[in-house]
Structure formats: C-alpha cells, structure tokens
C-alpha cells in the first residue's frame, strides 16, 4: 500500500466549524459512515484494568498511515501530531467527551461510560506513552474511560469491543511522500492540486485503463500572500475553490483581507467561497466596429445574391408555365391525330340517315398544321 496516494487529514480549529472529531466509539474494527470518517488505532487494543473497570489506550496515533477504501478508490491518510493536538483541544472545549457510542452507531449511545483521562505523549515535556504502548510516537492521543455500564463491561470482557475509534469530518490537504518502505516524510513541494491530480490518475488507470495522457504540471502552493495584519498565508489559487492555509492549517471560516485589499470568504477546510478584488476603474469596452462593418458588408453581398436568385426563379417559373401550356396543346393535337382518318372516304354516302358533313383527311391535316404553328408563335 506504499504506492497508494496518501493525504494528510486536518480539522478546522474554529469552534463554529463542524470539521472536527465529534465522537469516540468502542469498536472491534473501523467503520465508514456516509458523511464522515471513522478510524480505529491501527488495531491496537486498549489495556483493561478488570478490578477498576478502566480501559486505556490510544485514540489517535501521530503520522501513522491508515488505509482507506471507498467510492473514490484506495488511498492512505494520516494525522500529524499538530492536528491531533488541535483535535483533542477542540474535542474537550466543545464537551464532546460525553459523545460515546458503540460501533459508530448513533442509536447505541453509551450511558455509564466516562472519559476521565486524556493526554498527548510528548517526550520534550516528560509526558511518556502508557507503558503498554511505549513504542508509539510522540503526539499520540491517549484516553482512559471508566465503565460502569454492566452490558458494556460484558462486551469488553468477551472481547467484542477491543479499542477506541474516533469519527468526524476532515479536510484533505497534503500528500505524504514515501521515501522508503518503512518511514514516511512530508515533502515540502506537495500541494492540494498535486494530491488531486495523483488521485485522478489512480482512478483513471483503475477504471479507464493506462492510455498515456499529456503530463500536467502541478500547481505549487504560493507563499507570496499576506493578510492585512501581516500574517503569511499559502493559497493554491486565488479563486473560488482554492484552499487557504495559515501555518500549514486550514484558515478559519470567515472573511479575510489580503495586504493588497483583496477580500476572500473562506468556508470549512479553508476552501475559498468568494473573492472580492479592490474596486478600480472599469476597463474600456473593446471596439468591435470594424468587425461589425465587415459582417454588414457580407450580409449586403448575400442580399444581392438572394435578389439575383429570386429573379432567376421567377424566370424559371414563367418558362415552366409556358412549357405546361405547350404540353397541354400537344396532347390535344395527339388526340386529334389519333382520331383523324388517314385518307378520304371511298364513294359517297347515299343514305338518307345523316345530315353531318364528312370531314376530309386533308382538312384535318390543315387544322393540325395551324395548331402546331400557333404553338410555335407562343414562344
């Protein structure tokens, strides 16, 4: 799992923010909820004092990689010692020590279980880890709880619950660079954008194959910004969606003003929700008159062409009308030809039963000739 993308998780130390650890659960293994993450202490079980009904152990271990797998894929996360200190301080400032449950199930809140002890190991201050966990690094958060609930104590004795697990909402901010197979070190050039690009690459390779794509240059966090009060800040991009960090920690939610007068609204996790630049004279509107003149000239040319086409269509319609008349006349002539005799009748009609004059073939030919001549004259 050393090759998986790895992220540092942080909280917002502002008490009004919900980016925080809000619950401690008694569990036998970690769980993932829909809108927050839950972690146990890398399968480290708590120590049990059966006579006093006290359980003790790590709630969070500093700089320890934790494997995650969800709809975003596989990756590792970790908490720094500074972040764990912020988590513990905010946890008690907001009286969350009463927020206890079983297996991260909010319906299984615990009565008769009291967190009465909490400390963070720090050898520089002479605060050592609990003896059962002496190999854990500085910055690890240890807690102890008194169990007065018989049902919960039975689960502890039976091994159904084995350790502490924290849950909450976090922000992803830094990538952890693995330099060897054992130790993990932070890379100073890593950035949020770099993390996102690496994660997208992992997802594309997993679901879309390994078709090579053009390399993307990651955007490095800038340290060239300062607040109006002189505090240096890091901003990956000065626009909505950018992330603001103060001393490596997400900036508190609210409005912040940079030294150049730019105002930025920051939400949970240090994410920028709005940017207001200093008011200045609006730039002159660009002049598109030449382009519009060219377009008008083109339309005028199109109109002339359309008029020429209309004239030609009118001529064609007139010619077609004449052609239809000629065709009708020709059809009439053909009918007359079909009915005309090819010669004059032989002998005379001596009967007394008709008064009609017999038309001679020569007379019909004369009429047909006159009809054809009339058609020629129509042209």
Buried (B, 14 or more C-beta within 10 A) or exposed (E): EEEBBBBBBBBBBBEEBEBBBBBBBBBBEBBBBEEBBBBBBBEBBBBBEEEEBBBBBBBBBBBBBBEBEEEEBBBBBBBBBBBBBBBBEBBEEEEBBEBBBBBBEEEEEBEBBBBEEBBBBBEEEEEEBBEBBEEBEBBBBBBBBBBEBEEBBEBBEEEBBBBBBBBBBBBBBBBBEBEEEEEBEBEEEBBBBBBBBBBBBBBEEEEEEEEEEEEEEBBBBBEEBEBEEEEEBBBBBBEEEBBBBBEBBBBBBEEBBBEEEBBBBBBBBBBBEEBEEEEEEEEEEEEEEEEEEEEEEEEEEEEEEEEEEEEEEEEEEEEEEEEEEEEEBEEEBEEEEEEBEEEEEEEEEEEEEEEEEEEEEEEBEEEBEEBEEEBEEEE
